Amino acid sequence: RRVHGVIRLAEGEFTYVEDFIVCSLEKLLRAWELQLDKRDPSEKASIHGSRDYTFYMQTIQFVDPLLRALREKSLTRAVVEPLQNIMEYIQAREYVKANEWYVRLAIGNAAWPMGVTMTGIHERCASERIECGKVAHILNNEAQRKYIQGIKRLLTQAQKLYPAAPSKCVWG
């Protein structure tokens, strides 16, 4: 999983995609921490201030297993590719596109069954072809669910830290 060409970031050049993602995530976490430290003491002590700090600390805990896996280069391409695109679009301040890649990471592109299966006492013909057991996303693993939540928080913080045109932002 080498980078096609070389990815350039303010901190340097990267040969591996995982190194680029780690550097980008750490840069976002540092920027968020600096933003929290710059607040007035009264704001830090407020309910909203303490909640923001709690979210920051929780995000560090959520993203830590992801950073470890990226450093070990043990993640699959299905996880690394969306993360790379998310980080590249955050760097370019294209938050709508970054959010689209976040959704791909979170729920995937596999078809989801329409309707309800096993609705009655009798099984409907051809219901076995719906394949309800096939997992289309990675939210079934608790650690992965947490780091995906951490990625979403970092994406939201990036929009606050590095504002862009409203048409390139996703709020809510």
Protein Blocks (a to p, Z undefined) as FASTA:
>chain_A
ZZehjaddfkbccfbfklmmmmmmmmmmmmmmmmmmmpcfklmmmmklmmmmmmmmmmmm
mmmmmmmmmmnopacfklmmmmmmmmmmmmnopaklmmmmmmmmmnojbdcdehjehkbm
bdcehklmnommlcfbfklpmklmmmmmmmmmmmmmmmmmmgcdfklpceZZ
